[in-house]
Amino acid sequence: MAGEASHAGPEGAHHGKKAVIEARSLTKHYGDKLAVDQLSFTVRPGVVTGFLGPNGSGKSTTMRMIMGLDLPSGGSATVNGKRYRDLAWPLHEVGALLEAKAIHPGRSARGHLQMLADTHGISRGRIDEVLDLVGLGDAAGRRAGKFSLGMGQRLGIAAALLGDPGVLLFDEPVNGLDPDGIRWVRNLLRSLAGEGRTVLVSSHLMSEMALTADDVVVIGRGRLIAETSIGELTSQSSQRYVTVRVAGDPDLLVATLRGAGASVVAEGDGALTVQGAEAAGIGELAGSLGVVLHELSPHAASLEEAFMELTDDSIDYRGGPAAPLVKGGSR
């Protein structure tokens, strides 16, 4: 298991519980296009922070600015209070997987890591350690150009971990991985955060983010929409509801709830789905009416539902309704 492997190389651990990522009024223009707009957030240590937003929202651009690959047009992005280019030994402070195939295709997996290790005096033992950690020990001598997307992701993760950094950024790390690989990445990220590291990860897989992340930073069209915990995000969504079952005729309770502004839908199995009222309030109302309840179950919105609600106005590209297909390819 990923969590059972040590991440500290012979050089010693370089991570600390105060390691953070900070964006302050971060702005990026590409010509007339405003990709990131006055974006401010903090990624704290000890938790996995999901970086969420629709396609084109500025997530990858923001991560590139944190890593010094793109210069901000305004504002700042820092790791441990410094810009990436001002870090004396950057691999020991921050590691990133931003593009899985950003590897010379002629180099072997070990050769790629050796090239990186030589810039920071990292030992061969550490190279073998991270190769084994990501499951590429037996493929260490193979050329990276022959790797599948999933193997490229694993090599990119190994490179991010090479210097035993306290801050880690992963852009879509589960792309190309099978279900077992996705679970492995999830466990690894949570293990790294559990060691006190600062972990920022972007993904379009909301169901996976719900299992992996503790906090979320949600952006749309380059602007901050939300910076909170997943629990707070889903609890505040209008998509949450309460399931109610009554002992007898529900009409009195339904009419009273609707009169108070709640939405009530009678389901086929006899349950009532109530939105716009809290479970405690429904219970108190039922008691005042003399209505006996057999069920009163609040349901939080899923992360996907909360995300879609938050970002609905920030989606640039939408698919149209699916058209029926006609055999033969004609209509």
C-alpha positions in Angstrom: 0.0 0.0 0.0 1.2 3.5 -0.8 0.7 4.7 2.8 3.1 2.0 4.0 6.1 3.3 2.1 8.5 5.9 3.5 8.7 9.2 1.5 11.9 10.4 3.2 15.0 9.9 1.2 18.6 9.8 2.4 18.7 13.6 2.3 16.0 13.7 5.1 12.5 15.0 5.1 12.1 18.6 3.8 8.4 19.0 4.6 6.9 20.9 7.5 3.4 21.4 8.8 3.6 25.1 8.0 4.1 24.6 4.2 1.4 26.3 2.3 0.4 27.5 -1.2 -0.9 31.0 -1.4 -2.4 32.9 -4.4 -3.0 36.6 -3.8 -5.0 38.6 -6.5 -3.4 36.3 -9.0 -4.2 37.5 -12.6 -3.2 36.2 -16.0 -3.9 37.7 -19.4 -3.1 36.0 -22.7 -3.5 38.9 -25.1 -7.1 40.0 -24.8 -8.2 36.9 -22.9 -8.4 37.1 -19.2 -7.6 33.5 -18.0 -7.2 34.2 -14.2 -9.0 37.1 -12.6 -7.9 38.5 -9.2 -7.8 34.9 -7.7 -6.9 34.6 -4.0 -6.9 31.4 -1.9 -4.7 29.4 0.5 -4.0 25.7 0.5 -3.3 24.5 4.0 -1.2 21.5 5.1 -2.5 18.2 6.4 -5.5 18.0 4.1 -6.1 17.2 0.4 -7.5 20.3 -1.3 -9.5 19.7 -4.5 -9.0 22.4 -7.2 -12.3 22.3 -9.2 -13.7 24.2 -12.1 -15.2 23.7 -15.6 -13.0 23.4 -18.6 -11.3 26.6 -19.4 -11.8 28.0 -15.8 -8.1 28.7 -15.3 -7.1 25.7 -13.1 -4.1 24.6 -15.2 -3.0 28.2 -15.7 -3.1 28.8 -12.0 -1.0 25.7 -11.3 1.5 26.7 -13.9 1.9 30.1 -12.3 2.4 28.5 -8.9 5.2 26.4 -10.4 6.8 29.4 -12.2 6.1 28.1 -15.7 3.9 31.1 -16.5 4.4 34.6 -15.1 1.4 36.3 -13.6 0.1 39.5 -15.2 -0.6 40.7 -11.7 -0.7 39.4 -8.1 1.4 36.6 -6.8 1.6 32.8 -6.3 3.9 31.6 -3.6 5.0 28.4 -1.9 6.2 28.7 1.7 6.1 32.5 1.2 8.4 32.5 -1.9 7.9 32.5 -5.6 9.0 29.2 -7.1 12.0 30.8 -8.9 13.2 32.1 -5.5 13.3 28.6 -3.9 16.9 27.5 -3.3 16.2 23.8 -3.7 12.8 23.6 -5.3 12.5 19.9 -5.7 12.9 19.6 -1.9 10.0 22.1 -1.3 7.5 21.5 -4.0 6.7 18.7 -6.4 4.2 18.7 -9.3 2.6 16.6 -11.9 1.2 19.0 -14.5 1.6 17.1 -17.7 2.2 13.3 -17.6 3.9 13.1 -21.0 6.3 16.0 -20.5 9.2 13.5 -20.6 11.8 13.0 -23.2 10.6 9.8 -25.0 14.1 8.4 -25.4 14.9 8.4 -21.7 14.1 5.5 -19.5 12.0 6.0 -16.4 15.2 5.8 -14.2 17.1 8.0 -16.6 14.4 10.7 -16.4 14.5 10.6 -12.6 18.3 10.5 -12.5 18.4 13.7 -14.6 16.2 15.4 -12.1 18.0 14.0 -9.1 21.4 15.2 -10.3 20.2 18.8 -10.1 19.6 18.4 -6.4 22.1 15.8 -5.2 19.4 13.2 -4.7 20.7 9.7 -4.2 20.1 6.6 -6.5 18.4 5.0 -3.5 15.7 7.6 -3.5 15.1 7.0 -7.2 14.6 3.3 -6.6 12.3 4.1 -3.7 9.9 6.3 -5.6 9.9 3.9 -8.6 8.9 1.1 -6.4 6.3 3.3 -4.6 4.5 4.1 -7.9 4.7 0.6 -9.2 7.4 1.1 -11.9 10.3 -0.8 -10.4 10.1 -3.5 -13.1 9.8 -0.9 -15.9 12.6 1.4 -14.7 14.8 0.6 -17.7 12.0 1.0 -20.3 11.9 4.1 -22.5 9.2 6.6 -21.4 8.1 7.1 -25.0 6.7 3.5 -24.9 4.7 4.1 -21.7 0.9 4.1 -21.7 -0.8 7.2 -20.3 -1.3 5.5 -17.0 2.4 4.6 -16.7 3.3 8.2 -17.7 1.1 9.4 -14.8 2.9 7.1 -12.4 6.3 8.3 -13.6 5.1 11.9 -13.2 4.0 11.2 -9.6 7.4 9.6 -8.9 9.1 12.8 -10.2 6.9 14.9 -8.0 7.8 12.9 -4.9 11.5 12.6 -5.7 12.8 15.4 -3.5 10.5 14.5 -0.6 8.7 17.9 -0.8 6.2 19.3 1.7 4.1 20.8 -1.0 2.6 18.8 -3.9 0.4 19.8 -6.9 -1.3 17.2 -9.2 -3.2 18.2 -12.3 -5.7 15.4 -13.2 -3.5 12.6 -11.7 -5.9 9.8 -12.4 -6.1 10.2 -16.1 -5.4 7.0 -17.9 -5.5 4.9 -14.7 -7.7 1.8 -14.2 -9.9 1.6 -11.1 -7.2 0.0 -9.0 -4.8 2.7 -10.1 -7.4 5.4 -9.2 -7.8 3.9 -5.7 -4.0 3.8 -5.3 -3.7 7.5 -6.2 -6.5 8.3 -3.7 -4.8 6.4 -0.9 -1.4 8.0 -1.8 -2.8 11.6 -1.7 -4.5 11.0 1.6 -1.3 9.4 3.0 0.8 12.4 1.9 -1.6 14.8 3.5 -1.7 12.7 6.6 2.1 13.2 6.9 1.4 17.0 7.2 2.1 17.9 3.6 0.2 20.4 1.5 -1.6 18.7 -1.4 -3.5 20.5 -4.2 -5.2 18.2 -6.8 -7.4 19.1 -9.7 -9.9 16.6 -11.2 -13.0 16.5 -13.3 -14.1 13.3 -11.5 -16.4 14.7 -8.8 -17.2 11.2 -7.3 -13.4 10.7 -6.8 -12.9 14.1 -5.4 -15.6 13.4 -2.9 -13.7 10.4 -1.7 -10.2 12.1 -1.8 -10.4 15.8 -0.8 -11.2 17.4 2.5 -11.3 21.0 1.2 -12.1 22.5 -2.2 -11.2 25.6 -4.1 -13.8 26.2 -6.8 -13.2 28.6 -9.7 -15.1 29.7 -12.8 -13.8 31.9 -15.6 -10.7 32.6 -13.6 -12.5 33.8 -10.5 -12.9 32.3 -7.1 -16.4 30.9 -6.5 -15.9 29.0 -3.2 -13.1 28.1 -0.8 -14.4 25.7 1.9 -14.7 22.2 3.1 -16.6 19.6 1.0 -19.0 19.2 3.9 -19.8 22.9 4.0 -20.1 23.0 0.2 -22.6 20.2 0.0 -24.6 21.3 3.0 -25.2 24.8 1.6 -26.4 23.5 -1.8 -30.1 23.9 -2.7 -30.0 20.4 -4.0 -30.1 19.0 -0.5 -33.5 17.5 0.6 -35.3 15.7 3.4 -37.2 12.4 3.0 -40.4 12.3 5.0 -42.9 9.5 5.6 -46.0 9.9 7.7 -48.2 7.4 9.4 -51.5 8.4 7.7 -52.7 11.0 5.2 -49.9 13.4 4.4 -52.1 16.1 2.8 -52.2 18.4 5.9 -48.4 18.3 6.3 -47.9 18.8 2.6 -50.2 21.8 2.4 -48.6 23.4 5.5 -45.1 22.9 4.2 -45.9 24.3 0.8 -47.6 27.3 2.5 -44.4 27.9 4.3 -42.5 28.0 0.9 -41.1 24.5 0.8 -41.1 22.3 -2.3 -42.8 19.0 -1.7 -42.9 16.1 -4.1 -44.9 12.9 -3.4 -42.8 9.9 -4.6 -44.3 6.7 -5.9 -43.4 4.7 -2.8 -45.3 7.0 -0.5 -42.3 9.1 0.6 -42.3 12.9 0.5 -39.2 14.7 -0.9 -39.0 18.1 0.7 -36.7 21.0 -0.3 -36.5 24.4 1.3 -37.0 23.2 4.9 -34.7 21.7 7.4 -35.4 18.3 9.1 -35.7 19.8 12.5 -38.3 22.3 11.3 -40.3 19.7 9.5 -40.3 17.5 12.7 -41.5 20.4 14.8 -44.2 21.3 12.3 -45.4 17.8 12.1 -45.6 17.6 15.9 -47.6 20.8 16.1 -50.1 19.4 13.5 -50.4 16.1 15.3 -48.9 14.2 12.4 -46.9 11.1 13.2 -43.7 10.6 11.3 -42.2 7.3 10.4 -39.2 8.8 8.6 -37.4 12.1 8.7 -34.1 11.7 6.8 -32.0 14.7 5.6 -29.9 14.1 2.5 -26.9 16.4 1.6 -26.3 17.2 -2.0 -23.5 15.2 -3.7 -20.3 17.1 -4.6 -21.2 16.9 -8.2 -24.7 18.4 -7.6 -23.2 21.2 -5.5 -20.4 21.8 -8.1 -22.8 22.0 -11.0 -25.0 24.4 -9.2 -22.1 26.7 -8.2 -20.5 26.7 -11.7 -23.6 26.8 -13.9 -23.0 30.4 -14.9 -19.3 29.7 -15.6 -19.6 27.0 -18.2 -18.5 28.1 -21.7 -19.2 25.0 -23.7 -22.4 23.1 -23.4 -23.6 20.1 -25.4 -27.0 20.2 -27.1 -29.7 17.7 -26.5 -28.9 14.2 -27.8 -30.4 13.6 -31.2 -31.7 10.1 -32.1 -29.4 8.1 -34.3 -30.8 6.5 -37.5 -29.3 3.3 -38.8 -27.2 3.8 -41.9 -26.0 7.2 -40.7 -28.8 9.2 -42.4 -31.6 11.2 -41.1 
